[in-house]
Amino acid sequence: MSTVLVTGATAGIGREFARQYAESGHDVVLVARDEERLAEVAHEIESRYAVRAEVLPADLVDR
């Protein structure tokens, strides 16, 4: 299966996209600002869907 990069993965639509892709068997790379919340989401996804979830803490806002 492929790997999917999901931005905004700690809440809302980004988190739901991550879950949906993981449920379909895709590994995910989770991107968001809050590293602690990313780790929680990654743990949840790996435990529930038996896929790989990597975290990439980053702020993608162009200021």
N, C-alpha and C positions, 0 to 999 in steps of 0.2 A: 504494500500500500504506500501511498505517497505521504509526504509531510506538508502540513498546512501552517502558514504563519498567520496568527490572529492578533490584531492590535486591539487595545482596549479590553483585554481578556479578563479583567478582574470584576467586571460588572456589566449589567445590561446586555445589549445585543452582542457585544464581543464575547462575553462569557457564554452566552447561549450558542453562538457559532462554534466556539471551542468544544462545547459539549456535543453538538450535533456532528461535527466532523469526527470526534473521538468515537462516538457511538457507531459511526459508519466504518470504523477501523483505521482511521488516519492517525498517524502521529501528529502532534501539534507543537508548535513553538509559540509560547504565550508572551506577548509584549504588553507592558503597561508600566506606569511609574512606580507603583507600590510593590516592592520586592516581597514583602511579607505576605501580602494578599495573593501575589502570583504563586508563591510557594504553596499556599493553601489550595488554590484552584488546581495547580499541577498535581498535588497529592490526591485530591478528589478524583480527578480525571484518570490518573494512573490506576487508582484503586478500583474505580467503578467500571472502567472500560478496557483495562489491560492493554493500553497503548502507552507509548512514550510521550511524556510532556516535558519539554524544556522551557526554562524561564529566561527571559531577556528583559531585565528592567531598563526602561528607556523612556524619555520624555520626547515625543515626536513633534511637539509644538514648535513652529518656526516663529520666533519672536523678533 
